[in-house]
């Protein structure tokens, strides 16, 4: 491979990752904990000079931050994500044409029907903690299947909140049966928010972890308030005349993007980082309760369609690593990881896969960039938010630098690399100074087609 071009780096932007006061409505409908912030997207929309005549793509769209910001600026947006829950949320957050009167009427029907059904099964709307957290559901067909129950992470939902959520889910499906599918998905997204932001016994920091179990939770009250909040946000964007801006979101593998159209002006995205975060676990509860993952076969199918970035979604049949066999820099990192593993005597099945994850990750990104190239306008601008990593036995993975080499091999040139923020990584021990913290960079790699 030719020697990579030297990357021009600079400090840029505000490193705050949380939603800010002036962030536009809709972002908070459901937000993936690892999402980048809307203001970072706005920065590159402005830097790229995008406007109504442009088309913006996020091929790893997650929960739609880039897409929402694009629509806010009257830019046509396209997105795809291989995870069905992420794709559903992004579709809901970019469909601003729904009838608010219909949504309010159905919201009332769903809540009243769910309240009535819960009362029949000894789950009155008034909360109570007098029943044990575990035991039989006692609600017949309203429970989880055996396959779904086995997939649900242990302790992530107490039984009474779970039963309320299942009743509410079934009433959403029943009460919206005669409405367009977009209406059902709107309420399912609201239900997803309730699961992740109150009803569940889990939180993020940024890894998902189990919290103290709740004896009960006001599922219906939270849902009613969240749905009304979302309807009110729709009013804001509709009154601003933004509903007509085009948007399409597909459930699609970013390594092929078969359904994404051409003539794209820009890409603003953040692919998964090469680390040990299992992205299917982060939204596992929502995916199961919304019926998007129903058994181990469907979970495996989702994992196989995702870019390889952690050992939980590497399979023996994977071939993406072969795409970067000729990249000396990537192979050097892979060898260093394997040599460190042997040096430390690490011998678990996951640890044996660490070096393969890195190769498959960059090979998958090469496939993605190859599939993307013919869909771009000649003057297209691309921004990839990526982070350096120390997840694999503390061997540094300079993600932006290595991805730049891969991109140049697929017909792109690197025009810059902006430092977004630095995070404190794991501590490294040395004999002289004891444990010292290592700072890792998160950067925005800027590309253009050659």
C-alpha positions in Angstrom: 0.0 0.0 0.0 1.2 3.6 -0.6 2.3 5.6 2.4 -0.7 7.5 3.8 -1.0 11.2 3.4 -0.2 13.3 6.5 -3.4 14.2 8.3 -3.9 17.8 9.2 -5.4 18.0 12.7 -7.0 20.9 14.6 -9.0 21.5 17.7 -12.7 22.2 17.0 -16.1 22.5 18.5 -17.6 22.2 21.9 -16.9 18.8 23.5 -20.2 18.7 25.5 -22.0 15.6 24.5 -25.4 16.3 26.3 -28.4 18.0 24.7 -28.2 21.8 25.1 -30.9 24.3 25.7 -31.1 25.4 22.1 -31.2 21.9 20.7 -34.2 21.5 18.4 -37.3 19.5 19.5 -37.5 15.8 18.6 -33.9 14.9 19.6 -35.1 13.8 23.1 -37.8 11.4 21.9 -35.3 8.6 22.3 -31.5 9.2 22.4 -28.9 6.5 22.3 -26.5 7.0 25.2 -23.5 7.0 22.8 -25.0 9.4 20.3 -23.0 12.5 19.3 -24.6 15.8 20.1 -26.8 17.8 17.7 -24.5 20.9 17.9 -21.6 18.9 16.4 -23.8 18.0 13.4 -24.8 21.6 13.0 -21.2 22.6 13.0 -20.5 20.4 9.9 -23.7 21.3 8.2 -22.6 24.9 8.4 -19.0 24.1 7.5 -20.0 22.1 4.4 -22.4 24.9 3.3 -25.4 22.5 3.0 -28.8 23.7 2.0 -32.2 22.7 0.6 -30.7 21.6 -2.7 -28.4 19.0 -1.0 -28.9 15.4 0.2 -27.3 14.3 3.5 -26.6 10.7 4.5 -25.9 9.1 7.8 -25.1 5.4 7.1 -24.8 4.6 10.8 -27.8 6.7 11.8 -28.5 5.2 15.2 -31.3 7.2 16.7 -31.2 10.0 14.1 -29.2 12.9 15.4 -27.8 13.8 12.0 -31.1 13.2 10.2 -33.1 15.4 12.6 -30.6 18.2 12.3 -30.6 17.9 8.5 -34.4 18.2 8.4 -34.2 21.2 10.7 -32.0 22.9 8.0 -34.4 21.9 5.2 -31.9 19.4 3.8 -33.2 16.1 2.4 -31.8 13.3 4.6 -31.2 9.6 4.2 -30.2 7.1 6.8 -29.7 3.5 7.4 -28.9 1.3 10.4 -28.7 -2.5 10.6 -30.2 -2.5 14.0 -34.0 -2.6 13.6 -34.7 -0.7 16.8 -32.4 2.1 15.8 -33.9 2.3 12.4 -37.4 2.4 13.8 -36.5 5.3 16.1 -34.9 7.2 13.3 -37.9 6.7 11.1 -40.2 8.0 13.8 -38.0 11.0 14.6 -37.9 12.1 10.9 -41.6 11.6 10.0 -43.1 15.0 10.7 -46.3 14.6 8.6 -48.5 12.7 11.1 -52.0 14.0 12.0 -51.7 15.4 15.5 -55.5 15.1 16.1 -55.4 11.4 15.2 -52.4 10.9 17.5 -54.1 12.5 20.4 -57.3 10.5 19.9 -55.3 7.3 19.7 -53.2 8.2 22.7 -56.3 8.5 24.8 -57.7 5.2 23.5 -54.4 3.4 24.2 -54.1 4.7 27.7 -57.8 4.0 28.6 -57.7 0.5 27.1 -54.4 -0.3 28.8 -55.7 0.9 32.2 -58.8 -1.2 31.8 -56.8 -4.3 30.9 -54.4 -3.8 33.7 -57.2 -3.6 36.2 -58.7 -6.9 35.0 -55.3 -8.5 35.7 -54.9 -7.1 39.2 -52.7 -4.3 38.1 -54.7 -1.2 38.9 -53.4 2.2 37.7 -52.6 3.2 41.3 -49.1 1.9 42.1 -48.5 -0.7 44.7 -45.4 -2.5 46.0 -47.3 -5.2 48.0 -46.5 -8.0 45.5 -43.1 -9.7 45.1 -40.9 -8.7 42.2 -40.7 -12.2 40.8 -43.0 -15.1 40.2 -45.7 -16.0 37.7 -47.1 -13.3 35.5 -50.7 -14.6 35.9 -51.8 -12.7 32.8 -52.1 -15.5 30.3 -51.0 -14.6 26.8 -49.8 -11.2 27.8 -46.4 -12.5 29.0 -43.1 -13.0 27.1 -42.5 -16.1 25.1 -39.9 -18.5 26.5 -37.4 -17.4 23.8 -37.9 -13.7 24.7 -37.7 -14.3 28.4 -34.3 -16.1 27.9 -32.9 -13.2 25.9 -34.0 -10.5 28.4 -31.0 -9.5 30.6 -31.5 -10.8 34.1 -32.9 -8.2 36.5 -33.3 -5.4 33.9 -37.0 -5.3 34.5 -39.1 -6.1 37.6 -42.2 -8.2 37.0 -44.9 -5.6 37.7 -43.4 -2.9 35.4 -42.8 -5.6 32.8 -46.4 -6.7 32.9 -47.6 -3.1 32.5 -45.3 -2.6 29.6 -46.5 -5.7 27.8 -50.1 -4.7 28.3 -49.4 -1.3 26.9 -47.5 -2.7 24.0 -50.4 -4.9 23.1 -52.8 -2.1 23.3 -50.7 0.1 21.1 -50.8 -2.6 18.4 -54.5 -3.2 18.9 -55.6 0.4 19.0 -53.5 1.4 15.9 -54.5 -1.6 13.8 -56.5 0.5 11.4 -54.1 3.4 11.3 -50.9 3.7 9.1 -47.9 1.8 10.3 -46.1 5.0 11.0 -48.7 5.8 13.7 -48.1 2.5 15.5 -44.3 3.1 15.3 -44.8 6.6 16.8 -46.3 5.1 19.9 -43.8 2.2 20.0 -41.0 4.7 20.1 -42.7 6.5 23.0 -42.9 3.1 24.7 -39.2 2.6 24.1 -38.5 5.9 25.8 -40.4 4.8 28.9 -38.5 1.5 29.0 -35.1 3.1 28.8 -35.8 6.2 30.9 -37.8 5.0 33.9 -39.4 1.6 33.8 -36.2 -0.5 33.5 -33.7 -1.3 36.2 -30.8 -0.2 34.1 -28.8 2.9 33.3 -25.7 4.0 31.3 -22.4 5.3 32.5 -21.6 4.9 29.5 -21.7 1.1 29.7 -25.1 -0.3 30.5 -25.5 -1.5 34.1 -28.2 -2.9 36.4 -29.7 -0.5 39.0 -31.7 -1.1 42.1 -34.9 -3.1 41.3 -38.2 -1.1 41.2 -41.2 -2.8 42.8 -43.5 -0.9 40.4 -43.5 2.0 38.0 -46.1 4.4 36.5 -45.7 3.1 33.0 -49.0 4.5 31.8 -48.4 8.0 33.3 -45.0 8.2 31.8 -46.2 6.9 28.4 -49.1 9.4 28.3 -46.8 12.3 29.1 -44.1 11.2 26.6 -46.6 10.7 23.8 -48.1 14.2 24.4 -44.6 15.7 24.5 -43.8 14.1 21.1 -47.1 15.3 19.7 -46.3 18.9 20.9 -42.9 18.7 19.2 -44.6 17.7 16.0 -46.6 20.9 16.2 -43.4 22.9 16.5 -41.8 21.5 13.4 -45.1 21.4 11.4 -45.8 25.1 12.3 -42.3 26.0 11.2 -43.0 24.5 7.8 -40.4 21.7 8.1 -42.6 18.7 7.7 -42.3 18.5 3.9 -38.5 18.1 3.9 -37.7 14.6 2.4 -36.4 11.9 4.6 -35.9 8.1 4.2 -34.6 5.6 6.7 -33.8 2.0 5.9 -32.9 -1.0 7.9 -29.7 -1.8 6.0 -26.2 -3.0 6.4 -23.8 0.0 6.1 -21.2 -2.3 4.4 -23.5 -2.7 1.3 -26.2 0.1 1.6 -28.2 -1.5 -1.2 -31.2 0.7 -0.7 -29.5 4.1 -0.3 -29.9 6.3 -3.4 -27.2 8.3 -5.2 -26.4 12.0 -5.8 -25.5 12.6 -2.1 -23.9 15.9 -1.2 -22.6 14.9 2.2 -22.1 12.3 4.9 -22.1 13.1 8.6 -21.9 10.0 10.7 -20.3 8.2 13.6 -19.7 4.5 13.0 -19.2 2.1 16.0 -15.7 2.3 17.5 -13.5 -0.8 17.6 -14.1 -1.7 21.3 -15.9 -4.2 23.5 -19.3 -2.5 23.5 -22.1 -4.9 22.4 -24.5 -2.5 20.7 -27.2 -5.1 20.6 -27.2 -5.3 24.4 -27.6 -1.6 25.0 -31.1 -1.7 23.5 -31.8 -5.3 24.1 -34.8 -4.7 26.5 -36.5 -2.3 24.1 -35.9 -4.5 21.1 -37.5 -7.5 22.8 -40.5 -5.8 24.2 -41.2 -4.1 20.8 -41.0 -7.4 19.1 -38.0 -6.6 17.0 -35.8 -9.4 18.4 -37.8 -12.5 19.3 -35.3 -15.3 19.7 -31.6 -16.1 19.4 -31.8 -16.6 15.6 -33.2 -13.1 15.1 -30.5 -11.7 17.5 -27.8 -13.5 15.5 -29.2 -12.1 12.3 -29.0 -8.5 13.7 -25.4 -9.1 14.9 -24.3 -10.5 11.5 -25.7 -7.4 9.7 -23.7 -5.0 11.9 -20.2 -3.7 11.3 -17.8 -5.9 13.4 -16.6 -3.8 16.3 -16.7 -6.2 19.3 -16.1 -9.9 20.0 -19.8 -10.5 20.6 -20.6 -10.0 16.9 -17.7 -11.9 15.3 -18.5 -15.1 13.5 -16.3 -17.9 12.2 -17.6 -17.2 8.6 -16.5 -13.6 8.7 -14.2 -12.5 5.8 -14.0 -8.7 6.3 -10.5 -8.9 7.7 -9.2 -10.0 4.4 -10.0 -6.6 3.0 -7.1 -5.0 5.0 -4.5 -7.8 4.7 -2.3 -5.5 2.7 -2.3 -2.6 5.2 0.9 -2.8 7.1 -0.2 -0.4 9.8 -3.4 -2.3 10.6 -1.6 -5.6 10.6 1.0 -4.2 13.0 -1.8 -3.3 15.4 -3.3 -6.7 15.1 0.0 -8.4 15.8 0.6 -6.2 18.8 -2.7 -7.2 20.3 -2.1 -10.9 19.8 1.5 -10.6 21.1 0.2 -8.8 24.2 -2.4 -11.5 24.8 0.2 -14.2 24.7 2.5 -12.2 26.9 -0.2 -11.7 29.5 -1.4 -15.3 29.3 -4.9 -14.3 28.3 -6.7 -17.3 26.9 -10.4 -16.8 26.9 -12.4 -17.2 23.7 -13.1 -13.5 23.6 -9.5 -12.5 24.1 -8.4 -14.7 21.3 -10.7 -12.7 19.0 -9.4 -9.3 19.9 -7.0 -9.0 16.9 -9.6 -10.3 14.6 -12.1 -7.7 15.7 -9.7 -4.9 14.6 -9.1 -6.5 11.2 -12.8 -7.1 10.6 -13.6 -3.6 11.7 -11.4 -1.8 9.3 -12.2 -4.4 6.5 -15.9 -3.7 7.1 -15.3 0.1 6.9 -13.4 -0.5 3.6 -16.5 -2.3 2.3 -18.7 0.6 3.5 -16.5 3.2 1.8 -16.4 1.2 -1.4 -20.2 0.9 -1.5 -20.6 4.6 -0.7 -18.2 6.0 -3.3 -20.5 5.7 -6.4 -23.4 7.3 -4.6 -21.6 10.6 -3.9 -21.5 13.8 -5.9 -18.0 14.7 -7.1 -17.8 17.6 -4.6 -19.3 15.7 -1.7 -18.0 16.3 1.8 -17.7 13.6 4.5 -17.3 13.7 8.3 -16.7 10.6 10.3 -16.7 10.9 14.1 -14.4 8.2 15.4 -12.5 7.5 18.6 -9.0 6.1 19.3 -9.2 3.0 21.4 -7.4 1.1 24.1 -10.1 -1.6 24.6 -7.9 -4.6 23.4 -5.4 -5.2 26.2 -4.4 -1.5 26.2 -2.9 -1.7 22.7 -3.5 1.7 21.0 -5.8 1.7 18.0 -5.5 5.1 16.2 -8.9 4.8 14.5 -8.9 8.0 12.5 -5.4 7.6 11.2 -6.0 4.0 10.1 -9.4 4.8 8.6 -7.8 7.6 6.6 -5.5 5.0 5.0 -8.4 2.7 4.2 -10.4 5.6 2.7 -7.5 6.7 0.4 -7.3 3.1 -0.9 -11.0 3.4 -1.9 -10.9 6.7 -3.9 -11.0 9.4 -1.2 -8.6 12.0 0.0 -8.2 13.1 3.6 -8.7 16.9 4.0 -8.4 17.1 7.7 -9.0 15.6 11.1 -10.6 17.8 13.8 -10.2 16.9 17.5 -13.6 16.9 19.0 -12.7 15.9 22.5 -10.4 13.9 24.7 -11.6 11.3 27.2 -9.8 9.7 30.1 -9.2 6.1 29.2 -8.1 3.2 31.4 -5.2 3.6 33.8 -1.8 2.2 32.8 0.6 1.1 35.5 4.3 1.7 35.3 7.0 1.1 37.9 8.2 4.6 38.2 4.9 6.6 38.6 2.3 4.0 39.5 -1.0 4.2 37.7 -1.4 7.0 35.2 -4.5 7.8 33.2 -4.3 7.7 29.4 -6.3 10.2 27.4 -7.8 9.0 24.1 -8.9 11.2 21.2 -12.2 11.4 19.6 -11.9 13.0 16.2 -13.8 14.0 13.1 -12.1 12.6 10.0 -12.9 14.7 7.0 -12.9 13.1 3.5 -13.7 14.0 -0.1 -13.9 11.7 -3.2 -10.9 12.1 -5.5 
